[in-house]
């Protein structure tokens, strides 16, 4: 596999593996551990070196799974996780809490190290900027973890360019992780360019638009309530109807290029910028192999222009997140 660089100079495979969906947020998550394990092992065989998880995913279940499977490969892979948003036990159950205080960050990191069965996290992200805490304070606590040898590099997730610049002044930011795909272009406002300026990698989650760019229409009526897409405006009502027309036009481009729709989405990202590292997620070995083959898809300038004209912020209808989730994201990362 071709390589890319994180901002600290660490070399990783050009496409990583997002592990979230193995344990949380999508239909069937957490029900096929054997498939998840097989997918991780096959990813290693095919040259994937960057594996991404978070304390939030399954309230620790995903880190536990990833840590157990990758323990024997620890020196061959780049292990990434996130803190500052995690499950907290209350009287009525575990709930998601955003807390960017130094105390929470230290606690989240220790919990992650234990679940991941490792002494050091290669790339540790602040999962969300807790707006009640100055970003400099949160990053300062993460920098302390680097100095303590518990973290090798620092990342941020879902932040705007001004927030990234403030954070980078405290400690070098090796990577920003946010959603980026043909149907979510917020990175192009300013963050993608600033990452290039600062030498920061841009790790793109949901690069196939939560399945929208995989070819088959999502059957929204069949989604359980715990599937994220069941509450996402782009998959609902008139927005979904309008977006399906865009999907049909997009699928036609994939047919013309001679690749699958998912491969086209990933190839588009790889052609956009050398500092962009997509992390598609799957529990299917077949889908994994399909995704990784996108690295060999060549797109002409004409095809890139056709894609940009077909799927963009004007042709896609609906906000990325519902109101509550939108309020938790830094402004330009919406």
Phi, psi and omega in degrees: 000142174297164187244161173220166182244136166281167186295342178268010178089359179287129182272132180227166175297149185297333175236131178257186179236119173275125188260358185309310186294351176288340185230345189200155163080349178232159180307127178084359181300133178086000183257353182227069181297322180298319178295320179296315180296316179299323180293317179297315179298318180293324178301317178298316179302326185268006174098007175289132179238342182258119180240129189242130177218191180195154177301328184290327191293109184067022182050049177102343182299320184290318176299319180298316178297308183299317180297319181294318184286323187267358184305318182286346181251014192306322183280351181258353187233163175254115186261122184238134174214179188223147175228183182087355171210116187206173176278134179237135182281124173242174181301328183256020175124180179276133180230152178286129181228130172268121182212106181261016179291152178305322181297315180293320180297317178296317180295315179300319181295315179299318179297319180293318178302319180293313182292325181280352179056049181218160179268344183210142176261127184293317180221116184245117182263150161277113190295320173216144172287117175282106192293346176280350181241126178306138181301328179297326180289316179296314181292327176300320178293323178291324177297325176298324178294325176295313181296330179279355178081014180266344180222139180268325183211158184248141174227167176230150178237137175056054178240157177275170180297315179300321179293319178299317182296318178298317181294318183295334178289338179274315180203141180306132178262115185283331183203146167248131177245119177210167178291136176205125178196180177305325184264359175228105190248015184304329179302332185281351178295309182200329189295319182299317179292321179293322176302317178299317180297319185273351184078027181262133177286150175247111181264116188264110174269162186050049183290343175253027170057047177054038178094346182298325182265022179259002174109302184276138177299141176283126177279091186299325182296339182265357183283131173289162184298334181274004172274123183311322187293339181295342179242005182272125186307329183289343179257010187242142169053223183297329178300314182296318179300314180294321182290331177296329176293321177294320179300319180297318178293323178295315179300326179295325178293318178301318179297320179294322180288329181092031177225174177281158177304319179297317178297323179296317180299317181288321178297322177302315179296317182295330179280340185291315184198139181292342181265012177260128181237103178286146178231073176298152179241146179195158170246015182246124177299320180298316179293322177302311181296323175299313182298313184293333178292347178298336180296340181262359180278125179258131181242129178284165176300325179295317179293319178301317179294321179296319178296314180299326181282336184272316183238110181202183185294342179270327182274335179272131184257139177104150176286160181292317181237159169289172191304312184298312180296324179297324182292343183267357184256140177301142196318300188282355178269002182300000000 
